[in-house]
């Protein structure tokens, strides 16, 4: 019994010492330009290259042990990407409506509220600089989904192009999951305030598209990924 009391006392003393040396909670703000792309997992669907995006949000570090933190917060993320895939659409010409098959180039403009949950590990200070790495998971909730479509089809031997913009919320899942891996540095302006510069890679692990393609009869499946440059200040 005495040994258990001594162990408990020692653990409490260590915990108090850790919290006396570092703030238990730190909060801040971030902005983060990103490069995103969509990886399709449906037959005849092709990625058409990366696109720029952006996010901003609130960040927090909660002390677990010395140099170990629970990182969380929320982000408003603007993620973009492009896909090419077979498509059919009704085209109105001369008062008549005709169904044509062709190729669709779709630019996805997706907006999410992301909730990251990460383990953040920091080195001891090198002067005013501290290096960190983090790994974890993020859950995203879609709040807006729009598309810029370029539909290319043929009328006889003549190639036609039809451009349009519209809401595609019915084609996008409400939730998405991602694995996060990142790292960077904090530069301390004073004892409690620091400027953060880092890089984060988000690897999607869940499909974000719904419904099926009427041309190839396949379910739509695709995963968004992005690489972002994080700039922030923590207090």
LINNORZI-V988727 format. One record per helix or strand of 3 or more residues. SS is the DSSP state (a for helix, b for strand). FROM is the first residue (numbers start at 0). TO is the last residue. If there is no record, write none. Layout:
<<SS FROM TO> <SS FROM TO>>
This chain:
<<a 1 20> <b 24 39> <b 50 64> <b 67 92> <b 95 121> <b 128 154> <b 157 166> <a 168 170> <b 174 187> <b 193 203> <b 221 233>>
